[in-house]
Amino acid sequence: MRVFALILALLVVSSLGFAQTVTVTAGGGGTYTTIASAEAHFTPDPDGGTPNVIQITDSSVYDEQLIIDVPVTIQGLQTGVNRPIIAARLSAGVGGSESNDGVTILCAVSNEATSLENLILIPSLASTPTDDLLRSFTIGTTANYTVNLTDVVLTANNGSDAPVTYDGLAAASMVGATDTGDDGMYLSGGVTYNLTNVVSSHHQNGSGSDGMVCSGAAIYNVGDGCVFSFNNRLGIQANGDFTLNAPTDRVMVIGNLGFAGVWFAGNTANRSWDGINIINTAHATNPAQGWGLEIQNLSGFDFSLTNAIIAGSQAQGIVVGSATTTGTVTLTDVTIAGNLTAIQVDAAAAAGTLNISDSILAGNASPETENQVRNLSTGAYAVNIDHCGLPTAGPQALFLPGTEGPGAITVTNSIANNPAFIETSDFTSASYFDVDHPAYGTAATGGTPLGGGADWIGSLPVELGVLTSD
């Protein structure tokens, strides 16, 4: 038993030896009382081969200018609403630019990483950033740098050094709030980004304020539990090699006020997305916009989307456009409902293909011709719909015939029944867009249930001739 205890103790000491750690406690008792002074401990880096860790032991507000120029993990030890708060002060002209951001990460050492964990970021009231709340810069010829964000909230200051929201799932009052001048996050190219349980919400001080801007060619990995909501423009401006993989706890893009919830600003690689809900996008001033997902500039690359719900868009649920759109878009297990238009391929779209299967393409019961799946392409763009629901009755009915436009649309093995959605307004409900109609029980590929991006919960359909009498 003593031998086992000794071995365990040695293992603990050994594991701690893999990191050099300092602590921060605002009231004293830690190694330092500010995050900036703790970071300075690692400049120059005492041991380039050992990870640098700053642990914040309390839930205080740290009103500081924070320029992270050394690979380090800044980790709050408190969780949930008790996470330590960084009230980010203006960091002007950092990174070789004239930006006026808050927390700034300089990615300047190859094969290293900076990580932020269990933190809340808000703008300082004393020295408010006039640009982005969090900004990264790639310095020089850095290679293989990684930025990890885990359990981080980025939002406005409610005026009392607290966040206006913790989860980003509901619109919060901005009365008396202070926000930065632009985006929640502006992420530079040339870096690998990993995001889990990140909330970027209520960035509303500028007309171009986005939840996250992916500014150039980089690897962006967005995972479970991320929320991009109630921003004055986009939830996500997607660029580069953007992978979204959140099958367990979907990414939520909610209530953004720009031309799209998610916009493809450019593309340099094929993209595969699994697990996203894009809800209630509405343009603040232009009723012709407010798209859920805008797919542009594929330029020969492909995009696939599965396990998704797109609902409540002021305009199109999905819009595909641009003369350079020549790749293949594939939608599988997707529910599109309650938008002005379910899907629209714009007239500018060039030769390409949109393949949709095992999905529900519903509308809003409007008698307007926009309430359909529309291929307006005057080129050779093809839309193929197979084993889908295209309801022509009920509160989410499409306008008959359900599909229209000069471009080619092929529909096979699909049904027009009302899916009888269980819950269509509360996106936090477990039954959001669940399907309760027997016809959907065998309507997907292979005779399996068709639930789109939600679940089919109806009773199994009864086959004729099965019933018998005594």
C-alpha positions, 0 to 999 in steps of 0.5 A, spaced: 500 500 500 505 504 501 509 503 495 502 504 491 502 511 495 509 513 493 508 511 486 502 515 485 505 521 489 511 520 484 506 520 478 503 527 481 509 530 481 511 528 475 505 530 471 506 537 475 513 537 472 511 538 465 508 545 466 511 551 469 505 554 473 504 561 476 498 563 480 494 570 480 489 572 485 487 579 485 487 580 493 493 577 494 495 570 496 497 568 489 504 568 485 501 575 482 495 580 483 495 581 475 495 577 469 499 581 465 505 581 471 504 573 471 505 573 463 511 577 464 514 572 468 515 568 462 518 573 458 523 571 456 521 564 457 524 560 462 524 554 459 522 553 451 520 546 452 516 546 458 508 549 457 507 556 461 501 556 465 497 562 468 492 559 473 487 565 476 484 562 482 478 567 484 473 570 480 475 577 480 475 582 475 481 584 472 481 590 468 488 590 464 491 591 457 493 584 455 498 583 450 499 575 450 506 575 446 509 568 449 506 561 448 501 560 455 495 557 457 491 562 461 486 558 465 481 560 470 480 555 476 472 557 477 467 555 472 460 557 470 458 564 472 464 565 477 469 565 471 474 570 472 473 576 468 478 580 463 475 587 462 480 588 456 483 595 455 485 598 449 491 595 446 493 600 440 497 599 434 499 592 436 501 587 431 504 591 426 497 594 424 493 600 427 488 596 430 485 598 437 483 591 440 482 588 446 486 582 448 491 581 443 494 574 441 501 575 438 503 568 434 510 569 433 513 562 435 513 556 431 510 550 433 507 553 440 500 555 442 496 560 446 490 557 450 484 561 454 480 557 458 474 558 463 474 566 462 469 571 461 472 577 456 468 584 456 471 591 454 474 595 460 470 601 462 476 605 463 479 604 456 474 601 452 477 598 445 474 601 439 476 595 435 475 587 436 474 584 443 479 579 441 484 579 436 490 575 433 496 576 429 501 572 425 508 575 426 513 573 421 514 566 418 510 563 424 509 555 422 504 551 426 501 556 431 495 554 435 490 558 439 485 554 443 479 557 446 475 553 451 469 555 455 470 563 454 465 568 453 466 574 449 460 579 450 459 587 452 460 590 459 453 591 462 456 597 465 458 594 472 463 590 470 459 584 468 457 580 462 450 582 459 450 574 457 453 568 460 450 563 454 448 568 449 441 564 448 437 570 449 437 577 447 439 581 453 438 588 454 444 593 452 441 599 456 447 602 459 452 597 456 459 598 453 461 594 447 467 594 443 467 598 436 467 592 432 467 584 432 467 579 438 473 575 435 478 577 429 482 571 427 488 572 423 490 567 418 496 562 418 494 559 425 490 553 427 484 555 431 480 550 436 474 553 439 469 549 444 464 552 448 465 559 446 460 564 446 461 571 442 454 575 443 451 582 443 457 585 439 452 591 437 456 597 437 458 598 430 454 596 423 459 591 421 460 587 428 460 580 427 461 574 432 467 571 429 471 573 423 475 568 420 480 573 416 484 569 412 487 562 410 487 558 416 485 552 420 478 553 424 476 548 428 469 550 431 466 544 436 461 543 441 457 548 445 459 554 441 454 560 440 454 566 436 448 570 437 445 577 437 451 581 433 449 587 429 452 583 423 454 576 422 454 570 427 460 567 423 464 570 417 467 563 415 474 563 411 479 558 410 479 551 412 473 551 416 471 545 419 465 545 424 464 538 428 459 539 433 454 533 433 453 532 441 452 540 442 450 543 436 453 550 434 448 555 435 447 562 431 442 566 433 438 572 432 444 576 428 442 582 425 446 582 418 445 580 411 447 572 414 447 568 420 453 565 417 457 567 410 462 564 406 467 570 405 472 565 401 474 558 400 481 555 400 479 548 401 473 543 402 469 544 408 465 539 412 460 541 417 456 537 422 451 540 427 449 547 427 442 551 428 442 558 424 436 561 427 432 568 426 437 572 422 434 578 420 437 584 417 436 591 421 435 595 415 434 591 409 428 586 409 431 583 402 436 580 406 437 576 413 439 570 410 441 564 414 447 561 411 450 564 405 454 560 400 459 564 396 465 563 392 466 555 392 471 556 386 471 549 385 471 546 392 465 542 395 461 544 402 457 538 406 452 540 411 449 535 416 445 535 422 442 542 422 436 546 422 435 553 419 429 557 421 426 563 422 430 567 417 427 574 414 429 572 407 432 565 404 434 560 409 440 558 404 442 562 399 447 559 393 450 564 389 456 568 385 459 566 378 465 562 381 460 557 385 462 551 381 463 546 387 458 541 389 454 543 395 451 537 399 445 537 405 444 531 409 439 530 415 437 538 415 431 541 416 429 548 413 423 551 415 419 558 417 424 562 412 421 567 407 425 562 402 427 555 403 433 555 399 435 559 393 440 558 388 441 565 385 442 567 377 449 568 378 451 561 380 455 558 375 455 550 373 455 547 380 450 542 383 446 542 390 444 535 392 439 534 398 437 528 401 434 525 407 432 533 409 425 537 410 425 543 406 419 546 409 416 554 408 412 558 412 405 557 409 405 564 405 402 564 398 408 568 395 412 565 390 418 566 394 416 561 399 419 555 395 426 551 393 428 556 388 433 555 382 434 562 379 441 560 375 441 562 368 447 557 368 448 550 368 447 549 376 443 543 378 439 542 384 437 534 386 432 533 391 431 526 394 428 522 399 426 529 402 419 532 405 417 538 401 410 539 405 405 543 401 400 543 407 400 546 414 403 552 418 410 550 414 407 549 407 411 551 401 407 555 395 405 550 390 408 546 387 414 547 392 420 548 387 421 553 381 425 557 377 429 557 370 434 552 373 434 545 373 431 541 379 430 534 380 425 531 385 425 524 387 422 519 392 420 525 396 413 526 400 409 532 400 405 531 407 405 536 413 411 534 418 407 536 424 413 539 427 412 539 435 415 545 437 417 551 432 419 557 436 423 555 442 430 553 439 432 551 446 427 545 447 429 538 446 423 537 441 425 543 436 422 541 429 421 534 431 417 530 426 410 527 428 407 524 422 406 517 420 408 518 413 415 520 415 416 514 419 419 510 412 421 516 408 428 517 408 433 513 404 432 505 405 425 506 408 428 509 415 425 515 419 425 522 416 427 527 421 431 532 417 435 535 422 431 533 428 428 527 430 422 523 427 417 521 434 411 519 430 408 512 431 410 507 426 405 507 420 400 502 419 401 498 412 395 496 409 393 489 410 396 488 416 390 489 420 386 483 422 379 481 425 376 476 429 
